[in-house]
Amino acid sequence: MSIGLALMAGAIEAAVGYPNGLHRAIGHPVTWIGRLITWVDQRWNSETEAGPQRRLYGIMLVATLVIGSLIVGLLIVRLLYYFLPLLALILIGVVASSLLAQRSLHDHVTAVADSLSRGVEPGRRSVAMIVGRDTTDLDEAGICRAAVESLAESFCDGIVAPMFWIAVAGLPGGIAYKAINTADSMIGHKTERHVDFGWAAARADDVLNWPAARLSALWLALGAVFVPGASARRALTVAWRDARKHDSPNAGWPEAAMAGALGVRLMGPRSYDGEMVRGEWIGEGRFALKAADVRTALELYRAACGVQLGVLAILLGLTFL
């Protein structure tokens, strides 16, 4: 277990994030992984191949990403301990922090709430940066629901899941998770091009996010204790009742917990690429959210991040007993 490394990575990322200057200079681990996936997609995912063959190539890609990530992670750890033994643990924590997105997610969702103060159109442009649905016709309520849903779902796969796998398997585990999650976001869609090639990435991401999704709902429920007007009991009740209404086996858990904690409804009908999806509502209460609800959701998100770090600190302390 690498609980101390997960705690350190979370604290570093919460404090400084991923500096913009560093991003401009060398990019980001996710962009590096993304370039590799794009390269493989262009060369292995040929439309002239039959579906089973493309699915096999997709499985090979997932295996390559996992094995390659584990090797890279182990090499980084070994090299740092060999050349910089006194600073190795801190430097590994810095590298691991790049796999998290606490600050960037907070900043992007805050930008949506801030943009709405200037009108609906700026709000649409801001929320379009963090969601995949159509945003051109969204009203204020639709923009706010999209932002809160993205905040809840990304809390799972952008923060809780990588920290979980770092805690379980160290830096190699965190890199492997991030590689699979990136592959799922790029090719794990049921489009004609990727329904077969991206099958393995989507299934692997479902498996790796399974524990984190349930933990995310728990952290949000516990975080609700510290947010005025939010309800921990309602978060757990709605998560247990409504999580399965979501198309994803995992995303419904944090989204339902968020909806329950805030006493609102999320999801419902929404449009992707011009096609309306008649999704079920998750939660109960208002569905006409406002910018103030987005800010309350951000407050709950901060509390849930704090709960996760607190639990890791407690677990780390218990290891010394």
N, C-alpha and C positions, 0 to 999 in steps of 0.2 A: 504493500500500500504506500502511496505517496501523498498522504493527506497534507503534510507540511508544504509540499511543493504546490499543491492546488490552492492552499490558503495564501501562500506567498504570491502566486500568479494573480489570484483574484484581487489581492490588496494592491499590487503594483498597477494592474490595469485600471482599477477604480481610481487610483491616485493620478495617474499620468496618461492613461490610454495608450494609443499608438500614435506617436508624434507625427504631425503632418509633414515636417521636414524629412523625417525618415521615410515616410511613404513616398514622397516625391523622389527621393534619392535612390531607393532600392525596391520600391513597391511593397507588397504585403504578402505573407505566406499564402493567403487564399488566392491572390492573383497568380502566383507562381503555379500553384496546383491547377488553377483554372486553365492556364496556358497549356499544361500537359494534357488535360482532359480534352481540350479543343483539338489539339494536334492528333490525339488518338482517335477522336470522333471522326475527324476528316479522313483518316487513313484506314480505319478498321470498319467503320459503319457505312459500308457501301450499299447503295440502294439496289444493286444488282444481286446481292446475296439474299438467300431465303431467310425467313424469320428465325428458325432454329439456329442457323449459323450466326446470325447477328446477336442472338441471345447468348450464344457461347462466347463470342468476342466480348460482350458486355461483362460476362462473368470473369473472363480473363483480365479485363481492365480493373475490376474491383479487387481481384486477387493481387494484381500488380500494385495498386494503390496501397493496399494494406501492408503487404510485405515491404514495399519500398519505404513507406512511412515509418514502419518499425525499425528498419535498418538505419534510416537517416536519423531518427530520434536517438537510437543507441549510439551512433557515431558522434553526434553532438555531445551527448553526456560523457562518453569516454574521452573525447578530445579535450573537453573543458576540464575534466578532472586530471588529465595527464599534464596539460600545459599550464593551467591556472587553478591548482588545487584549492587555494585559499579563497578564491572568488567563484569557484565553479557553481556552488549551489545558488548563489544570487543570480549569476548569469543564466543558469538554466531556468530560474524563475522568471527572468526577463523574457527569455525566448518563449516560455510557456504562456506568458501574459499576452503575447501577440495572437494567441488562439482564441482569446475572449473578446467580447464586444459590448461590455457594460456601458462604457462612456459613449461610444459611437451610436449605439442604439438609443440611448437617452437623448443624445443631441439631435438625432434625426426626428424622433417623435416630438421633441420639444419644438423643433422647427415647424412642425405642422400646426401646433397650437398657436405659435407666434404668428404664422402666416395668416391664420384665420382672422386675426385682428385687423388685417388689411383687406380682407374680402374673401369670397369663396374661390375665385380663380387662383390667387396665390396659394390657398390651402390645397387646391387640386394639384398644383405643380409640386408642392412639397410632399404630399402623400404618394404621388406617383413614383417617387424615388424609393419607396420602401414596400410597395405592394405590387402584385402582379395583375390585379383586376383592372378593368377599364375605369378611368377616373374622370373622363371629360364631362360626364353628365351628373356627377355626384353633387348632392347638396351638402350643407354643413353637417347634417346628421350622418350622411353616408361617409363623408371624409373622416369624421371623428370615430365612427365605428371601425373603419378600415385601419386607422392609426392604432386604436386600442387593441384590435385583433392582432395586428402585426407585432405590437409590443409584447403581447402575451405569448404568441407563438415563438417569436425570436428570443424571448427570455429562456425558453427551453433549449432550442438548438444553437443559440449564440452564447449562452452563459452556463446554464445548468449542465447540459450534456458534456461540453468539453471539460468543465471542471470535474464532473463525475469521472470521466475516463482518465483525466490526469491523476486524480486521487487513486484510481484503481490500478493504472498501468504506467504512471509517470509520463514524462514527455513523449515517449514513443506512442503511448495510448492516445494522448491528446492529438498528436499529429494525424494518426490513423483515423480517428473520429472525424477530424476536420476535413480530411481528404474525401471520405465517403459522403459527408454532408454536402460538400461542394459539388461532388459528382451528382448527387441527387438533385440539387438545385439546378444543375445545368442540363442533365440528360434524363432525369427520372420522371419524365412526363409521358402521358399516354398519347403523344402525337404520332403521326404515321412514321416519322423518322426514328423516334426514340422508344416506341412502345416495347420493342424487343431489346434493342441495344441498351436501354436504360433500366430494364427490368431488375437486374441484379443490384444496381446502385440504389434503386428505390426500396427494394426488400431489405438490403443491408442497413440502410438508413432507418427503416422502421424498427429493426431489431436493436440497433445501437441507441435509438432515442426512447425505447420503451421504458427503461427505468427512470430516465431524466424527465419524461413527460409527467409521470406520477409524482416525482419529487417536486417538479415545478408547481403543480397544483398545491402540494403541501406547503411549500415555501410561501406561495401567494396567500394561502389561508392564514398562516402564522403571521405574515407581514400585515394582514388586515387588522390584527390586534393593535397595531401602532398607528393606524390611519383613522382619523375621526370620520365617522359615518360609514366606514367599511365594516363588513361582517365576516368574521372567520367561519362561523357556523354555516352561514348561507353559502360561502365559497365552497366548503366541503360538500354540502348537500347538492348544490347545482353541478359540481364537478362529477360526483358519483352518478347523478341522474342523467345529465345531458352530454357528457363527454363523447358517448358513442353516437351521437347525432351527427358528428363531424365526419367528413369523408375520410380523413386521416385517422389511423388508429392511435395517434399520439397527440396531434395538435389540439384535439378537442379538450384535453385535460387542462392545460393552462388557460385556454380561452374560456372554458366553462367556469373555472375557478375565478378568473378575472370578472366575468359577468356576474357571478354570484356575489362576490365581494362588494362590487359596486352597485348591485341591485338594478342592473340594466340587461337589455337583450342585445346580443351580438349575432353575427352571421346573417341568416335570412337570405333573401334573393340578392344576387349580385351578378355582374356581367364580366365575362372573360372573352377577349377577342371578338366582341360583338355578339356573343351568345349568352343569353340569360340562364343562370343556374338557379333553380328554385330550391335553395338550401333551407333546411329547417332553422328555426330560431333557437338559440342557446341562451338560457337564462330566463328571467322574468322581470317585468317592470318596463321602464321607458326604453324605447328604441331611438327616440329623437335626441341623440347625444349632442352636447355642445363642447366648445373648447375647454370649459371648466372641467368637464368629465375627463378629457384627455390629461389634464394636469393632475387630477386626482389619481388617475391610472398610473401616471409617472411617480406620484408619491408612493403608491402601493408597490410599484416596481422597485423603487429605491429601498423600501422596507424589506422586500423579499430578498433582494441582493444582500442586504445586511444580515438577514436571518441565515442565509446560506453560509456566509463567512463566519457567523457566530457558531453555527453547528460544526463547521470544520475546525474552528478553534477549540471547541469543547472536545471533539473527537481526538484532536492532536494532544490536548492535555491529558486525556484518559490513557494515551499510549505510554505516558511517563509514570503512571501509577503502578 
